[in-house]
């Protein structure tokens, strides 16, 4: 049996890196292009990126790093949640 070396794991991106990436790739970024960039530039799976970003925007550190972006992302998250509630209660 041929053993392949395990792929190198990069450390997860910092809060600063996540917010800088998001600021550089939105709004209007094509989803497929952004997902490729997430894998290439940050070295993580897009689903993991969105989990990390979704948690980060509710932390005070995110406001310290980039208040305008953090507040915009918070508003979008609140709007998405409200839309989901409307769809489920209709």
C-alpha positions in Angstrom: 0.0 0.0 0.0 1.3 3.4 -1.0 1.1 6.0 1.8 0.5 9.6 0.8 1.6 12.3 3.1 -1.1 14.1 4.9 -1.9 17.5 3.5 -0.4 20.4 5.4 -3.0 22.1 7.5 -2.7 25.8 7.7 -3.8 27.5 10.9 -7.2 29.0 10.8 -7.3 32.6 9.7 -7.3 35.3 12.3 -10.3 37.6 13.0 -8.4 40.4 11.2 -7.8 38.1 8.1 -11.4 37.1 7.9 -12.7 40.6 8.0 -10.1 41.9 5.6 -11.0 39.1 3.2 -14.7 39.8 3.5 -14.1 43.5 2.9 -12.0 42.8 -0.2 -14.5 40.3 -1.7 -17.9 41.9 -1.2 -20.4 43.1 -2.1 -21.0 41.8 -5.5 -18.4 39.1 -5.5 -19.4 36.1 -7.7 -20.0 33.2 -5.3 -17.9 30.7 -7.2 -15.0 33.1 -7.5 -15.2 34.0 -3.8 -15.3 30.3 -2.8 -12.2 29.6 -4.9 -10.5 32.6 -3.2 -11.5 31.4 0.2 -9.8 28.1 -0.4 -6.7 29.6 -2.0 -6.1 32.7 0.1 -7.3 31.5 3.5 -6.8 27.7 3.1 -10.1 26.7 4.5 -13.4 25.3 3.1 -16.0 28.0 2.3 -18.5 26.5 4.7 -15.9 26.9 7.5 -15.3 30.5 6.4 -19.0 31.4 6.7 -19.3 29.7 10.2 -16.2 31.6 11.4 -17.4 34.9 9.9 -21.0 34.3 11.2 -19.7 33.9 14.8 -17.1 36.7 14.5 -19.5 39.5 13.5 -21.3 39.2 16.9 -18.1 39.8 18.9 -16.9 43.2 20.1 -13.4 42.4 18.6 -15.0 42.6 15.1 -16.4 46.0 15.9 -12.9 47.2 17.0 -11.3 45.8 13.8 -13.8 47.0 11.2 -16.9 48.7 12.6 -18.5 49.6 9.3 -18.2 46.1 7.8 -19.2 44.4 11.0 -22.4 46.5 11.3 -23.3 45.9 7.7 -22.8 42.1 8.1 -24.9 42.2 11.3 -27.7 44.0 9.5 -27.6 41.5 6.7 -27.7 38.6 9.1 -30.7 40.1 11.0 -32.5 40.7 7.7 -31.9 37.1 6.6 -33.2 35.8 9.9 -36.3 38.0 9.7 -36.9 36.8 6.1 -36.6 33.1 7.2 -39.1 33.7 10.0 -41.6 35.3 7.6 -41.3 32.4 5.2 -41.9 29.8 8.0 -44.8 31.7 9.6 -46.7 32.3 6.4 
